[in-house]
Amino acid sequence: MREERYDVVVVGAGPGGSTAAKVAAEHGLDVLLIEKNQEIGVPVRCAEGVSKRVENFVSLPKECIATEAAGARIFSPDGTCVELSEKTARGKLAEVGYVLERKLFDKYLARLAADSGVEVRVKTQAISILKDGSSVKGIVVRDVSDDAKIFADVVIAADGVESKIGRMAGLETRIKPADLEVCAQFYMTGIDVEEDFSEFYLGNKIAPGGYAWVFPKGERSANVGVGIEASRSRDGARALDYLKAFVRRKFPEGRVLGQVYGAVPVSGPIKSVADGIILVGDAARQTDPLTGGGILNAMEAGKIAGEVVAEAFERKDFSESSLREYEERCKELNEKLTRMYRARLLVSKFSDKELNRLARSLEGVRFEELNARELLRELIKRNPRLLMSLAKLFP
Ligand SMILES: Cc1cc2nc3c(=O)[nH]c(=O)nc-3n(C[C@H](O)[C@H](O)[C@H](O)COP(=O)(O)OP(=O)(O)OC[C@H]3O[C@@H](n4cnc5c(N)ncnc54)[C@H](O)[C@@H]3O)c2cc1C
């Protein structure tokens, strides 16, 4: 079998992998980034929404942005709307952001990695890992022509929700069904959507254990999707069935130009380092358990992974104890995700009546005077019994 050697091999060219590869290369390391699909960013398995925090990581070229949102509308089951917008919140509270073109965004991130000296290979799949005792020493890849052993001092596994590399290395990456959100999404056109508002629909009949979303993507078009907790669907109904029901009610006139199916880990973070290996992004379960958003967390963790690996090279120590610095620096992120996981457990138990009561309780709130934490406090103050446990999570 062909043999090659790099300092670092990164598996998966999503936002986490490309960011990690780029940062490691910027520190002078010899990096290989592999992607099993033939084209980076395709197929898209995402609703493509991000907050403007994305600009902390990368300056976005125009073509990567489908829509710039002025705000978000959250609808309770009876249709009560809570609007968070730049207008009402004067930029203080609003979770404003972008709807991306991920097929271009992911390619752009991989291009930045390549420009930093990373060797990028598509249609190249990691099929197993190489080990020396307990230590990961590389991977075996399969491309169109043959298999090859790729030796590396560190493997960064950014291989997404379906991650197998971590498990092969002995990390516990299994997810129980209650901690997995299954999603179905249509890219729709010919529908009445307000172009600069993202919409979220809550309710146990709409999306048990999750929500439905409408993220505008240009004129009369949007990503319309539903995510449900698999273990809670009624009568074995699938995410697609909930989506079809939602679309029938909301956009009967719409046309479907694309379909997306996928899953989001909502378990909160797991142990993500071992000798010679670091997990990043969805592979490390770093998606927000409450919202399902994972793009920016993957980029944040990818950046940290790239830096920590560079420092490990200075020490010439690739052991778990050396790489544990990654978990140390992800601590703030991971603590937030763990809090969000606990919040998810509470929120997903609310009945439709309770969700309506919460939404209605915000009537008269002056959003322009509150930031997100203050709004949460106001919500808790107005619903002390319902939200007592939440108050402990966000003191
Ligand atoms: C329906 C849906 C909607 C979503 N909407 C949003 C949203 O609006 N906003 C948001 O922030 N997040 C959203 N997410 C989550 C978001 O897509 C992920 O959190 C994000 O893509 C994680 O980035 P990543 O780099 O960790 O993994 P990924 O983007 O999943 O990238 C992993 C890559 O690894 C590759 N790969 C896997 N195994 C191998 C292998 N063995 N060898 C080589 N390559 C391999 C895969 O092909 C893939 O390209 C959504 C997810 C779903 C399913």
The ligand as an SDF file (V2000), in Angstrom:
LIG
                    3D

 53 58  0  0  0  0  0  0  0  0999 V2000
  -30.9990   20.0440    8.3330 C   0  0  0  0  0  0  0  0  0  0  0  0
  -29.9040   20.7490    9.0850 C   0  0  0  0  0  0  0  0  0  0  0  0
  -30.0000   22.1180    9.2580 C   0  0  0  0  0  0  0  0  0  0  0  0
  -28.9650   22.8140    9.9350 C   0  0  0  0  0  0  0  0  0  0  0  0
  -29.0510   24.1640   10.0280 N   0  0  0  0  0  0  0  0  0  0  0  0
  -28.0590   24.8550   10.6260 C   0  0  0  0  0  0  0  0  0  0  0  0
  -28.0730   26.2750   10.6510 C   0  0  0  0  0  0  0  0  0  0  0  0
  -28.9820   26.9260   10.1240 O   0  0  0  0  0  0  0  0  0  0  0  0
  -27.0560   26.9270   11.2650 N   0  0  0  0  0  0  0  0  0  0  0  0
  -26.0170   26.2510   11.8500 C   0  0  0  0  0  0  0  0  0  0  0  0
  -25.1170   26.9030   12.4210 O   0  0  0  0  0  0  0  0  0  0  0  0
  -25.9610   24.9060   11.8250 N   0  0  0  0  0  0  0  0  0  0  0  0
  -26.9440   24.1870   11.2160 C   0  0  0  0  0  0  0  0  0  0  0  0
  -26.8720   22.8240   11.1450 N   0  0  0  0  0  0  0  0  0  0  0  0
  -25.7050   22.1550   11.7500 C   0  0  0  0  0  0  0  0  0  0  0  0
  -24.4640   22.3710   10.8790 C   0  0  0  0  0  0  0  0  0  0  0  0
  -24.7300   21.9560    9.5600 O   0  0  0  0  0  0  0  0  0  0  0  0
  -23.2810   21.5940   11.4680 C   0  0  0  0  0  0  0  0  0  0  0  0
  -23.2100   21.8370   12.8470 O   0  0  0  0  0  0  0  0  0  0  0  0
  -21.9550   22.0020   10.8010 C   0  0  0  0  0  0  0  0  0  0  0  0
  -21.9400   21.7010    9.4320 O   0  0  0  0  0  0  0  0  0  0  0  0
  -20.8030   21.2890   11.5140 C   0  0  0  0  0  0  0  0  0  0  0  0
  -19.5920   21.4890   10.8220 O   0  0  0  0  0  0  0  0  0  0  0  0
  -18.4680   20.3500   10.8480 P   0  0  0  0  0  0  0  0  0  0  0  0
  -17.3120   20.9130   10.1230 O   0  0  0  0  0  0  0  0  0  0  0  0
  -18.2920   19.8680   12.2430 O   0  0  0  0  0  0  0  0  0  0  0  0
  -19.1100   19.1100   10.0710 O   0  0  0  0  0  0  0  0  0  0  0  0
  -19.7190   19.0000    8.6100 P   0  0  0  0  0  0  0  0  0  0  0  0
  -20.0820   20.3210    8.0520 O   0  0  0  0  0  0  0  0  0  0  0  0
  -20.7790   17.9560    8.6950 O   0  0  0  0  0  0  0  0  0  0  0  0
  -18.4950   18.4390    7.7600 O   0  0  0  0  0  0  0  0  0  0  0  0
  -18.0130   17.1400    7.9190 C   0  0  0  0  0  0  0  0  0  0  0  0
  -17.3880   16.7170    6.6120 C   0  0  0  0  0  0  0  0  0  0  0  0
  -16.6760   15.4930    6.7940 O   0  0  0  0  0  0  0  0  0  0  0  0
  -16.8410   14.6870    5.6610 C   0  0  0  0  0  0  0  0  0  0  0  0
  -16.5380   13.2970    6.0490 N   0  0  0  0  0  0  0  0  0  0  0  0
  -17.2440   12.5080    6.8940 C   0  0  0  0  0  0  0  0  0  0  0  0
  -16.6280   11.3310    7.0550 N   0  0  0  0  0  0  0  0  0  0  0  0
  -15.5010   11.3690    6.3070 C   0  0  0  0  0  0  0  0  0  0  0  0
  -14.4630   10.4360    6.0470 C   0  0  0  0  0  0  0  0  0  0  0  0
  -14.4520    9.2390    6.6150 N   0  0  0  0  0  0  0  0  0  0  0  0
  -13.4420   10.7930    5.2100 N   0  0  0  0  0  0  0  0  0  0  0  0
  -13.4630   12.0280    4.6150 C   0  0  0  0  0  0  0  0  0  0  0  0
  -14.4190   12.9390    4.8200 N   0  0  0  0  0  0  0  0  0  0  0  0
  -15.4270   12.6230    5.6560 C   0  0  0  0  0  0  0  0  0  0  0  0
  -18.2860   14.9250    5.2720 C   0  0  0  0  0  0  0  0  0  0  0  0
  -18.5400   14.5610    3.9140 O   0  0  0  0  0  0  0  0  0  0  0  0
  -18.4310   16.4230    5.5260 C   0  0  0  0  0  0  0  0  0  0  0  0
  -18.1280   17.1910    4.3750 O   0  0  0  0  0  0  0  0  0  0  0  0
  -27.8680   22.0940   10.4870 C   0  0  0  0  0  0  0  0  0  0  0  0
  -27.7950   20.7060   10.3120 C   0  0  0  0  0  0  0  0  0  0  0  0
  -28.8060   20.0410    9.6200 C   0  0  0  0  0  0  0  0  0  0  0  0
  -28.6860   18.5510    9.4340 C   0  0  0  0  0  0  0  0  0  0  0  0
  1  2  1  0
  2  3  1  0
  2 52  2  0
  3  4  2  0
  4  5  1  0
  4 50  1  0
  5  6  2  0
  6  7  1  0
  6 13  1  0
  7  8  2  0
  7  9  1  0
  9 10  1  0
 10 11  2  0
 10 12  1  0
 12 13  2  0
 13 14  1  0
 14 15  1  0
 14 50  1  0
 15 16  1  0
 16 17  1  0
 16 18  1  0
 18 19  1  0
 18 20  1  0
 20 21  1  0
 20 22  1  0
 22 23  1  0
 23 24  1  0
 24 25  2  0
 24 26  1  0
 24 27  1  0
 27 28  1  0
 28 29  2  0
 28 30  1  0
 28 31  1  0
 31 32  1  0
 32 33  1  0
 33 34  1  0
 33 48  1  0
 34 35  1  0
 35 36  1  0
 35 46  1  0
 36 37  1  0
 36 45  1  0
 37 38  2  0
 38 39  1  0
 39 40  1  0
 39 45  2  0
 40 41  1  0
 40 42  2  0
 42 43  1  0
 43 44  2  0
 44 45  1  0
 46 47  1  0
 46 48  1  0
 48 49  1  0
 50 51  2  0
 51 52  1  0
 52 53  1  0
M  END
$$$$
